Structures are given as structure tokens and as C-alpha cells.
Amino acid sequence: MVIPLQSLRPCTLSSLHLIPPPSFKLFLPTFVLPFHLDARLEHLAHDTGSVVTIGTFSRQYCPNTRTSCAQGFSAGLGDFMTDVSQELEQKNGNLASRWREIQGVGNWKGLLEPLDLELRKSVIRYGEFNQAAYDSVDTNAHSKYTGSCKYNKAEFFDKVGLAHGRDWGYEVSRYLYATSTEDMPEDVMLKSFSRESWSHESNWIGYVAVATDSGRQWLGRTDIVIVWRGTMRTFEWIADFNFGKTDVTPLLPPHCKENFQRDPLPMVEKGWLILYTSKDPNSVFTQNSARDQVLNELKFLLTKYKDEDISITTVGHGLGAALAILNAYDIAENGLNLTGDGMLGIPVTAITFGCPGVGDDAFKKRCEELPGLHVLRVENTIDLITQYPGSVFSYGKVGEEILVNSRKSPFLKDSKLPSDWHNLETHLHLVAGIHGPDMAFNLVVFRDVALINKSSAFLLDEYLIPGYWWQDKNKGMVQTDDGFWYLPDRSDEHLPTLEPLKDITFDLVRDLPFSARLSSTEPKLAETKPPFGYKRMDVILIGVAIALFGTGLKYGLELFGVDPLKAGNAVQLLVVLGLTFGWISTYIFRVSTKDMTYSKQLKDYENKVMQKRLEELPETELETLLAQVEEEKKLLQHRKN
């Protein structure tokens, strides 16, 4: 059951027809993918409102050979899924017009269940950015360049298979390097056996990419993507991790550390912070920490594209997911996403896969408070990494989540390996077909299932895809003319290259960031407690007090010999008149003192407007204004004397 390329190009979903050919069984042992096609098409027909069936075999595109049959199906299905995506996009809207919503402005309300098609595709695309970091790092411990990126920035997306010789829509702007300390498990960093290693202290930890001119057209903005690589050993490292917490003070600007007073202070996992902020004077690649490198590059790009719509997206898997959330928090906490007028302008979105705990409940709360910060976590329900270190150590999960379940996919084995449950390609496969906790798995976004076995053997064996197939030919070994084998050195263009910090001038909105101003010791008007009588409990208490007063007064009059009926009438009259005159007198008093609700709202509004204008004043004008106020105070004091 292969979709002919020529029959799909001109057709619509409602005009396709299903006639299974007699020769279908010849290819079933080696090509099982069509076996699951009907369920997917049924789901797509439900979403688009169309009748979906598939055309007959075409010998021109599917001759009686196993390889060409698979290729014909892949080509045809790719075109078919393109047509389906176009029809679904007409219903959901395209990315260029919806990008703020897709980036989390609104916290993905109404987009997660069922999962919005455009959001689904965006999550997969950002996951592919992350997978590219795994696919490009040199993991061969016998190489002098273990732990570095195998490709240069210009060829990066083409070498990892994302560009396929075409424009991917992004270009790599900078490579990021990190260093470990004695507090980190050995499995976190890749190390070479060679004494001539490119760096004994540092590893390539990720990269910064930015949308190209063509990418900006379909993205609708300039997207800055910060990708954090996870560890290559997916489970062993976290078992040896010492989950101790430390506060976020190192991430605050120097002039804000004393003013940043919160009780309790946000705490994060110490290891994440060490990896993010550590530097090593002995390494030319990490004389500046990973944090220094990424914030310097971000400031450069924000300055370069300051006149355009911008989004900032941090991406990570496993350990890289923790760094992505920490990085996104750092950006928002320091107000780098604020525009020149001090108002929120740039969404900062963390898209993570298989993320362990990052911080405590105070950190979670702080992330929810920060303007413009959005976190979306993709989690496999059986992934053990996401349970570390857990609520026992008072770690909370940040942001919204997309829950997937690898046991629901008909393409996957019933694996008992935690590394399979945590595998990134598994997560992307599940995002392509998940529809909710109570719904069957059906692929909506076509992704080659062979990708699942890039770094695992999780795919069912009947698909005939070998496990762990993504690797260099002969593991990089080359044979000489006389028959000997050796591991060659890299060419100059592929050597790790030092990238110094850019010399730029980047002015924050204020010396004290907006996010830090929200945390200052000055009370916020929105947080002042309402006076008694404005809350539901206050009203209940007032009602109970009046009832008790009336009941007590009635029985008191009866004790003095007053007739019960007359006592009841007297109490009712007294209570009604008392409440009426009491309310009228308070109203007259509030009018005379201008303490009415409208007056309070107007006063609060004027205070907020004045506060906003003061915040927008340049430092020099603010100092001049304060000097004038001091002069007026002195003048008034002189007149009184």
C-alpha cells in the first residue's frame, strides 16, 4: 500500500481512494509501516473533516523490490502528510501569525489537550535542535577531540541531517563550552584517553542559533534558540549526583543582590548552577563560564535585531533540560527580555524533554512570577529521570507539561531499559502521535520511525532498522594504502575554535531590573491587604455577629418580662434601623473624607502611573528631580523658620 507521488500532488483528501493491490503481501515482511497507516488516516480524516483513503500501487514508483517500495512509500506519504498539514493549518492558523501563542504567551491555554498541531510541530522542531547536539558531539574516547563538536558552525545543520542541502531557516551563531568541577560526577563530562586532548577541562555543551532571513518569513519573527546538550550516559550519572540545593544569588546582578529580599529565597540544584556558572583559568574555552558566553551572545543578538520581533527559546534534554530552565530563568530575572520602555516585549520560552527537578517550590513560584517566562516540559510518564530528585528533597516541577507514554506507541518494544524511556528521539516520536491520556496513539506529524533507533534499539524489530545506527563510518578509522588502519587528525576547519566574548554595549532597561524591582522591599499596591469587610469571610462573620446580637437581645428582653412577640418586633426594628443609619453615616463620612471606593481606585491608579513614569525616567533626570525636591524641602523649612 504505497502512495504514488503523481496521484497525491493534484489531489485533495476527499478524492483519494483505497484499493489494496494483490502484490501487497510480497512486501509485508520487510515493510510494516503501511500496516499502521489506516489508524493514522482515520485520525487525520476526523481532524480535517475529510474522507481519507489511499490510492493504488504504481509500478513506476514501487517496482517489485523491497528498497524501492519503502522509498516510494516514504516519498508518497511525505507528500500526503504535507497536504494533510496544509488542511489542518487552515483550521489552526499558521505559525507566522500565531507565534506568540505557540511560544507560551497565554501559557498554552487550550493548546495542550488536544495538542495543537502547530504547537506539536514546534515542539518537535525544537527537539530536533536538541538532538542535533547529541548527533554532532565527538563521543569517541580514543579521539583527541572527545567532548567537542565534530562540525563547524557553517555546516552544522547540514551535517546533522536537518538541512538536507536546503535552508533550514536557522544558522549557528555561537558554540557554548562548560567545565566541570570536583563536585560533578565523572559521567557528566566526556574525556579523551589522549594526552594531546584538545581540552582536559572543558566540553562542548551546546550552541546558540538564530533565524535567517528566510526563516524569519515563516517564523514571523527572529527566533533566538539556545540549545543545551545533555549527557551521553542517560542514567548512570544521575544516580551518582549529589542533590544539594543552593540559592540563586550568583545569577543576580551585583547591584541587586542586597535588594533582592524574598522569604524563602529561591533555591536550585547545586550541580546545575555549578555547571552553568563555573569557569576554569586553565582552559582557553572556559575562562568565561557557560553563563557568561550565552548571555554575551544573547545581548549581541538582541542588540543586532532590536528593531524586529524577537523570541528567545531555550531547549534541553535531561541535564540539558535543567540548564535550559536555569538559563531561561536567568534571562528573565535579569530583565534581558524587556524592551526599552520597561514593558514586557520578548517571550522567553524553555522547551524541555525528560527534565529532572531544577529548584524548590520558591524557585517554581518565582518562575511563575517573572514577566515573559514560560516553561513547557515534555515528559514520558515512565521516565525515571523526571522523578529525580523528587518531592522528597522539596523539588517542584516548573511550568506546563505535555505527558506522553511510550507504552502506547505500536511502533515500540516493551522495553525495560530506563535509557529507552528517556531517549530524546522517543520523546519526539511520541509528541508526533500523542492525543491525550485516554486516546490511542496516531501519528499526525510524519517522522521517520527509523530515527527512534539512532541511539537506541527501541523500535520493533520487524521494521528492520538496526539499533544505534547513528555513528561515523568505521568510527572514524581510515585505512592506508598498505592496509593499516588509524584515526586521522581533524582538518583545520573542524578543530575546536576559541570564541572570545563580543565587545558590545548593552543597556538594561534599568540598573535595577524590572523583575528585581518586583521583589524589592517596598510594598506593592496590589499586595496590600483589603480592609475588614471586603472578603467573604468578613461578610460571614458580620452576618453571624448580627444574628447573635439580635438573638441575645431578644432573649434578654424576655428575661425582663417583655412579651416574646413584642421583643422580637423590637429587635427587628432596632437591627434594621441601626444597620440603615449606620451604613448611611459611614457613607456620609467616606464622602466627606474622600474615602470612597472610586476615590481609592483613582488614587491607586494615579500612584501606579506616577510610579511607572518614575521608573521610565533616565537616571540623570531622576537625580535632577530628586535634587529639586530636596531644594524645595529646604526652602519650605527656611520659610517656617
C-alpha positions in Angstrom: 0.0 0.0 0.0 2.2 2.8 -1.3 1.0 6.3 -2.2 2.1 7.2 -5.7 3.7 10.5 -5.9 1.9 11.6 -9.1 -1.6 10.7 -7.6 -1.0 12.8 -4.5 0.3 16.0 -6.0 -3.0 17.2 -7.6 -5.5 15.5 -5.2 -7.4 16.6 -2.2 -8.1 14.4 0.9 -11.6 13.8 -0.2 -10.6 12.5 -3.7 -8.2 9.7 -2.6 -9.3 6.1 -3.0 -8.2 2.9 -1.3 -7.7 -0.2 -3.5 -5.1 -2.6 -1.9 -3.1 -4.3 -4.6 -2.6 -8.1 -4.8 1.2 -7.7 -4.5 1.0 -6.1 -1.1 1.8 -9.3 0.8 5.1 -9.6 -1.1 6.5 -6.6 0.8 4.8 -7.1 4.2 7.7 -8.9 5.9 10.1 -6.1 5.2 7.8 -3.1 5.1 5.4 -3.0 8.0 4.9 0.8 8.2 1.8 0.8 6.0 0.2 -1.7 8.4 -0.4 1.1 10.8 -1.4 3.7 8.2 -5.2 3.2 8.4 -5.5 4.3 12.0 -3.4 7.4 11.3 -5.5 8.3 8.3 -8.7 7.7 10.2 -7.5 10.2 12.8 -6.5 12.7 10.2 -9.9 12.3 8.5 -11.5 13.1 11.8 -9.4 16.2 12.3 -9.9 17.6 8.8 -13.5 16.5 8.2 -12.5 14.7 5.0 -12.8 11.1 3.8 -9.3 9.8 3.7 -8.3 6.8 1.6 -5.2 5.8 -0.3 -4.6 5.3 -4.0 -3.3 2.1 -5.6 0.2 0.9 -6.3 2.1 2.5 -9.2 4.8 0.2 -10.6 6.6 3.3 -11.8 7.1 4.4 -8.1 7.0 1.0 -6.5 8.6 -1.8 -8.5 8.8 -5.2 -7.2 11.9 -4.5 -5.0 11.9 -4.1 -1.3 14.1 -1.0 -1.1 12.3 1.0 -3.8 8.9 0.1 -2.3 10.0 1.6 1.0 11.4 4.6 -0.7 8.2 5.0 -2.8 6.0 4.9 0.3 8.2 7.4 2.2 8.1 9.8 -0.7 4.4 9.4 -1.2 3.5 9.6 2.5 5.7 12.7 2.9 3.7 14.5 0.2 0.4 13.2 1.7 1.3 14.4 5.2 2.2 17.8 3.6 -1.3 18.0 2.1 -2.8 17.0 5.5 -0.7 19.6 7.4 -1.9 22.3 5.0 -5.5 21.4 5.6 -5.0 21.3 9.4 -3.1 24.6 9.3 -6.1 26.2 7.6 -8.0 25.3 10.7 -5.3 26.1 13.3 -3.6 29.0 11.6 0.0 29.2 10.5 3.0 29.8 12.7 3.8 33.3 11.5 0.5 34.7 12.7 0.3 32.6 15.9 3.9 32.5 17.1 3.4 34.4 20.4 0.6 31.9 21.3 2.8 29.0 20.3 5.7 30.4 22.4 3.5 30.3 25.5 2.1 33.8 25.8 -1.2 32.8 27.5 0.5 29.7 29.0 -0.7 27.5 26.1 -4.3 27.7 27.3 -6.5 25.4 25.1 -3.5 24.1 23.1 -2.4 21.1 25.2 -5.4 18.9 25.3 -5.8 18.1 22.5 -2.4 19.1 21.4 -2.4 21.9 18.8 -0.9 20.9 15.5 1.3 24.0 15.2 2.5 23.6 18.8 3.2 19.9 18.2 5.3 20.7 15.2 7.2 23.5 17.0 8.0 21.2 20.0 9.3 18.6 17.6 11.4 21.2 15.7 13.0 22.4 18.9 13.6 18.8 19.9 15.4 18.3 16.7 17.7 21.2 17.6 18.5 19.3 20.8 19.0 16.0 19.0 21.5 17.8 16.7 23.7 18.5 19.8 23.8 14.7 20.5 24.4 13.8 16.9 27.3 16.2 16.5 29.4 15.7 19.7 32.5 13.6 19.5 32.0 10.7 21.9 35.0 8.6 20.9 37.3 8.5 23.9 40.2 7.5 21.6 39.9 10.8 19.8 41.9 13.8 20.8 38.7 15.8 20.4 36.4 13.9 22.7 33.7 16.2 24.0 34.0 18.7 21.2 31.6 19.3 18.2 32.7 17.4 15.1 31.4 20.1 12.7 31.9 23.8 12.2 29.1 26.3 12.5 28.6 26.9 8.8 28.0 23.2 8.0 26.3 22.2 11.3 22.7 21.8 10.3 23.6 20.1 7.1 25.9 17.5 8.7 23.3 16.6 11.4 20.7 15.9 8.7 18.3 18.8 9.4 19.1 20.9 6.3 19.3 18.1 3.7 21.0 20.5 1.4 18.3 23.2 1.8 17.9 26.2 4.0 16.9 25.0 7.5 15.9 28.6 8.4 18.5 29.0 11.2 22.2 29.5 11.4 24.5 28.7 14.3 25.7 31.9 15.9 28.0 30.6 18.7 29.2 27.4 20.3 29.0 27.1 24.1 31.5 25.4 26.4 31.3 24.3 30.0 33.7 23.0 32.6 33.2 20.5 35.4 34.4 20.7 39.0 35.2 18.1 41.6 31.5 18.3 42.7 30.2 16.9 39.5 30.0 13.1 38.6 32.6 11.9 36.1 29.9 10.7 33.7 28.7 14.3 33.1 31.8 15.2 31.0 33.3 13.4 28.1 37.1 12.8 28.4 39.7 11.6 26.0 42.4 8.9 26.6 44.8 11.1 24.6 47.5 13.2 26.4 47.1 15.6 23.5 43.4 16.2 24.1 42.0 19.5 22.9 40.9 20.3 26.4 41.2 18.3 29.6 38.9 20.7 31.5 36.1 21.6 29.1 33.3 20.1 26.9 31.2 21.5 24.1 27.8 21.9 25.9 25.6 23.4 23.2 25.1 26.3 20.8 23.1 29.4 20.0 21.2 29.6 16.7 19.3 32.5 15.2 16.7 32.6 12.4 18.0 33.5 8.9 16.2 35.9 6.6 14.2 33.0 5.0 13.5 31.6 8.5 12.0 34.9 9.7 9.5 34.8 6.9 7.8 31.6 8.0 8.5 32.0 11.7 7.0 35.5 11.8 9.9 36.8 14.0 13.6 36.5 14.8 13.9 33.4 16.9 17.0 33.0 19.0 17.4 29.4 20.1 19.8 28.3 22.9 20.4 24.6 22.9 21.9 22.7 25.9 23.3 19.3 25.4 22.5 16.6 27.9 24.8 13.7 29.0 25.7 10.8 26.7 25.1 8.3 29.5 21.5 8.8 30.3 21.0 7.2 33.7 24.3 6.4 35.4 25.3 10.0 36.0 22.2 11.0 37.9 22.4 8.0 40.3 25.8 9.4 41.5 24.6 13.0 41.6 24.6 14.8 45.0 21.3 16.8 45.0 22.2 19.6 47.3 20.5 23.0 46.9 21.9 26.5 46.8 20.3 29.9 46.4 20.1 31.8 43.1 22.2 34.8 44.3 25.0 34.1 41.7 22.5 34.8 38.9 21.5 38.2 40.2 23.2 41.4 39.0 25.7 42.7 41.6 23.7 45.8 42.4 20.6 43.7 43.0 21.9 41.1 45.4 21.4 43.2 48.5 18.0 44.5 47.4 16.7 41.1 46.3 14.9 40.0 49.5 12.5 37.1 49.4 11.4 34.7 52.1 12.2 32.0 51.4 15.0 32.7 48.8 14.6 30.5 45.6 16.9 27.5 45.7 18.2 25.4 42.8 20.1 22.2 42.5 23.8 23.0 43.2 25.1 20.9 40.4 23.1 22.6 37.7 24.3 26.0 39.0 27.9 24.9 39.2 27.9 23.7 35.6 26.2 26.8 34.4 28.4 29.3 36.2 31.8 27.6 36.6 35.0 28.9 34.8 38.5 27.5 34.6 41.5 29.8 34.1 43.5 26.8 32.8 41.2 26.3 29.8 41.0 28.7 26.9 37.5 27.6 26.2 36.0 28.2 29.7 37.9 31.2 31.0 34.4 32.5 30.8 31.6 30.4 32.2 28.8 28.9 30.0 26.6 31.6 31.5 28.9 34.4 30.5 29.2 33.0 27.0 25.4 32.6 26.4 24.4 35.9 27.9 27.1 37.8 26.0 25.9 36.2 22.7 22.2 36.9 23.6 23.0 40.6 24.3 24.8 40.8 20.9 21.8 39.3 19.1 19.2 41.4 20.9 21.2 44.5 20.0 21.6 43.4 16.4 17.8 42.6 15.9 16.5 45.3 18.3 14.1 46.7 15.7 12.4 43.3 15.0 10.0 41.0 16.7 12.1 38.5 18.7 11.6 35.3 20.7 14.1 33.6 22.9 13.8 29.8 23.2 16.0 27.6 25.4 16.0 23.9 24.7 17.4 20.9 26.6 17.0 17.2 27.4 17.9 15.6 30.7 20.7 17.6 32.3 20.4 20.0 29.3 16.8 20.5 30.2 17.7 21.6 33.7 20.3 24.1 32.2 17.6 25.3 29.8 15.2 26.2 32.6 18.0 27.8 34.6 19.1 29.8 31.6 15.6 31.0 30.8 15.1 32.0 34.5 18.4 33.8 34.4 17.4 35.8 31.3 14.0 36.8 32.8 15.4 37.5 36.3 17.9 40.0 34.8 15.3 41.6 32.6 17.0 41.0 29.3 13.7 40.3 27.7 12.3 43.8 28.5 12.1 46.5 25.8 13.4 50.0 26.1 10.2 51.4 27.7 10.5 48.9 30.6 7.5 46.9 29.4 7.5 43.2 28.5 8.5 42.7 24.9 10.2 39.4 24.3 8.8 36.0 25.3 11.4 33.7 26.9 10.3 30.1 26.5 12.0 26.9 27.8 11.1 23.7 25.9 12.4 20.7 27.8 12.4 16.9 27.4 12.8 14.5 30.3 13.7 17.2 32.7 14.8 16.4 36.3 14.0 18.7 39.2 15.6 22.1 39.0 14.6 24.0 42.1 12.4 24.1 45.1 8.9 25.5 45.4 10.2 29.0 46.0 12.0 28.8 42.6 8.9 27.4 40.9 6.9 30.3 42.3 9.5 32.8 41.2 9.4 31.4 37.7 5.7 31.8 37.6 6.0 35.5 38.7 8.7 36.6 36.2 7.2 38.5 33.3 7.5 36.8 29.9 8.9 33.5 31.2 7.2 30.3 30.0 8.2 26.7 30.5 6.8 23.7 28.6 8.0 20.2 29.7 7.6 17.0 27.7 7.7 14.0 30.0 7.4 10.3 29.4 5.3 9.0 32.2 7.7 6.1 32.9 10.9 8.1 32.6 12.9 7.8 35.8 15.0 10.9 35.2 12.0 13.2 35.6 11.4 11.7 39.1 14.9 12.9 40.4 15.4 14.2 42.9 11.7 14.4 43.6 9.4 15.9 46.2 11.3 14.1 49.0 14.0 16.7 48.5 11.4 19.5 48.1 11.9 20.0 44.4 9.0 21.3 42.4 8.2 21.0 38.7 8.1 24.3 36.8 5.7 25.2 34.0 3.2 23.4 31.9 3.6 19.8 30.7 2.9 17.5 27.8 2.6 14.0 29.1 3.5 11.1 26.7 3.6 7.4 27.3 6.0 5.2 25.3 3.8 2.1 26.2 1.1 3.4 23.9 3.0 3.6 20.7 2.5 0.5 18.5 6.0 1.1 17.0 7.9 0.5 20.2 9.1 -2.6 22.1 8.0 -3.3 25.6 11.5 -2.2 26.8 12.6 -2.4 30.4 15.6 -0.1 29.8 15.4 3.3 31.6 17.6 4.7 28.8 14.9 3.9 26.2 12.3 5.6 28.3 14.5 8.7 28.5 15.7 8.7 24.9 15.1 12.0 23.1 14.1 10.6 19.8 11.5 8.5 21.6 10.0 11.7 23.1 9.8 13.3 19.6 8.2 10.2 18.2 5.6 10.3 21.0 4.9 14.0 20.5 4.1 13.3 16.8 1.3 10.9 17.7 0.1 11.5 21.3 -3.5 12.7 21.6 -4.3 12.5 25.3 -4.2 10.1 28.2 -7.3 8.2 27.1 -6.8 8.3 23.3 -5.0 5.9 21.0 -1.6 6.8 19.6 -1.9 8.0 16.0 0.8 9.8 14.1 -0.2 13.3 12.9 3.2 14.7 12.1 5.1 12.3 9.9 8.6 11.4 11.3 10.6 8.5 10.0 10.4 5.8 12.7 13.9 4.8 11.9 15.0 7.9 13.9 13.9 6.1 17.1 16.9 3.7 16.8 19.5 6.5 16.3 20.8 5.9 19.8 18.7 3.0 21.0 17.1 -0.3 19.9 13.6 0.7 21.0 11.9 0.3 17.6 10.2 -3.1 16.9 12.5 -5.5 15.1 10.1 -6.1 12.2 10.9 -2.6 10.8 14.4 -4.0 10.2 16.2 -0.9 11.5 19.4 -1.7 13.3 19.9 -0.2 16.8 22.4 2.6 17.5 22.9 3.3 13.8 23.9 6.9 14.0 27.8 6.8 14.0 30.7 7.7 11.9 31.8 5.3 9.3 34.2 2.8 10.8 34.0 5.0 13.9 36.3 7.5 12.1 39.0 5.0 11.3 40.7 5.2 7.9 42.7 2.5 6.0 46.0 3.4 4.4 47.2 2.1 1.1 49.3 -0.5 2.8 46.3 -1.9 4.7 46.9 -0.3 8.1 44.1 1.5 10.0 44.4 4.7 12.0 42.3 7.5 13.5 43.2 10.6 11.5 43.5 14.1 12.8 40.9 16.7 12.0 41.2 19.2 9.3 41.8 22.8 10.4 38.2 23.8 9.6 36.9 21.2 12.1 39.2 22.0 15.0 37.6 23.4 18.2 37.9 27.2 17.8 38.1 29.7 20.7 35.2 32.2 20.6 36.0 35.2 22.8 33.2 37.3 24.3 32.0 40.0 22.0 32.7 43.6 22.9 29.2 45.1 22.9 27.3 47.8 24.7 24.1 46.5 26.0 22.0 48.8 28.2 19.5 47.1 30.5 16.1 48.9 30.9 17.2 50.0 34.3 20.1 49.4 36.6 17.6 47.6 38.7 15.8 45.0 36.5 12.0 45.1 36.4 11.9 41.6 37.9 14.1 42.6 40.8 12.0 45.7 41.3 9.0 43.5 41.8 11.0 41.8 44.6 12.2 44.9 46.4 11.3 45.6 50.0 8.9 48.4 49.1 5.3 47.2 49.4 3.4 46.7 46.2 -0.1 48.3 46.0 -1.5 45.1 44.6 -0.3 43.2 47.7 -1.9 45.5 50.3 -4.4 43.6 52.4 -8.0 44.8 51.9 -9.7 46.4 55.0 -12.1 44.4 57.1 -15.5 43.8 55.3 -14.2 43.3 51.8 -13.6 39.5 52.0 -16.1 36.7 52.0 -15.1 35.5 55.5 -15.6 39.1 56.8 -19.1 39.1 55.4 -19.9 35.8 57.1 -18.5 37.0 60.4 -20.6 40.2 60.2 -23.7 38.2 59.5 -23.1 35.8 62.3 -22.4 38.7 64.7 -25.7 40.4 63.8 -27.6 37.2 64.2 -26.1 36.5 67.6 -26.7 40.1 68.7 -30.3 40.0 67.7 -30.9 36.6 69.3 -29.2 37.7 72.5 -31.1 40.9 72.7 -34.5 39.2 72.2 -33.8 36.7 75.0 -32.5 39.5 77.2 -35.8 41.4 76.8 -37.8 38.3 77.6 -35.9 37.8 80.8 -37.1 41.3 81.9 -40.7 40.3 81.3 -41.2 41.7 77.8 -43.7 39.7 75.7 -41.8 37.4 73.2 -43.7 38.8 70.2 -43.1 42.4 71.1 -39.4 41.6 72.0 -39.0 40.1 68.5 -40.5 43.1 66.8 -38.5 45.5 68.8 -35.2 43.7 68.0 -36.0 43.6 64.3 -36.8 47.3 64.2 -33.7 48.1 66.2 -31.4 46.0 64.0 -32.9 47.3 60.7 -32.8 50.9 61.7 -29.4 50.5 63.3 -27.9 49.0 60.1 -29.6 51.6 57.9 -28.5 54.6 59.8 -25.1 53.0 60.5 -24.4 52.5 56.7 -25.7 56.0 55.8 -23.5 57.6 58.4 -20.4 55.7 57.2 -21.2 56.6 53.6 -21.5 60.3 54.5 -18.2 60.0 56.4 -16.4 58.4 53.5 -17.8 61.0 51.1 -16.6 63.8 53.3 -13.2 62.3 53.7 -13.0 61.1 50.0 -12.5 57.5 51.2 -15.0 56.0 48.7 -14.1 53.0 46.5 -14.0 55.1 43.4 -11.7 57.6 45.1 -9.4 54.8 46.3 -9.2 53.2 42.8 -8.5 56.6 41.3 -5.7 57.2 43.8 -4.2 53.8 43.3 -4.3 54.4 39.6 -2.6 57.7 39.9 0.1 56.2 42.2 0.8 53.4 39.7 1.0 55.9 36.8 3.4 58.0 38.8 5.5 55.0 39.8 5.6 53.9 36.1 6.7 57.3 35.0 9.4 57.4 37.6 10.7 54.0 36.5 10.9 55.2 32.9 12.9 58.3 33.8 16.6 58.1 32.8 19.0 58.1 35.8 20.2 61.6 35.1 16.6 63.1 35.0 15.7 61.1 38.2 18.7 62.6 40.0 17.8 66.1 38.9 14.2 65.6 40.1 15.3 64.4 43.5 17.7 67.4 43.7 14.8 69.7 43.0 12.7 68.0 45.7 15.4 68.5 48.2 15.8 72.2 47.3 12.0 72.7 47.8 12.2 71.0 51.2 15.0 73.3 52.3 13.0 76.3 51.0 9.9 75.4 52.9 11.9 74.7 56.1 13.6 78.1 55.7 10.2 79.9 55.4 8.9 78.1 58.5 11.9 79.3 60.5 
